Amino acid sequence: MTKTLLTALALSVLPGFALAAGCNYGAGPKQTTVSTCADGQIYDTATQSCVDSLAS
């Protein structure tokens, strides 16, 4: 009887831990983007920041 109760308790608690851990589906390196740069600047993906545009 005790073994059955412990098994039932474990089966009812474990899904909650899985939900608390969160979903890592598609989790790779976080990517950040800049929506706009100041006038005369463009977004440089190498440095991940806005840089002055070389075009005149």
Residue pairs with C-beta under 8 A, 6 or more apart in sequence:
32 48
33 43
34 43
34 49
34 50
37 43
37 50
38 50
40 52
40 53
41 50
41 51
41 52
41 53
42 50
42 51
42 53
43 49
43 50
43 51
44 50
44 51
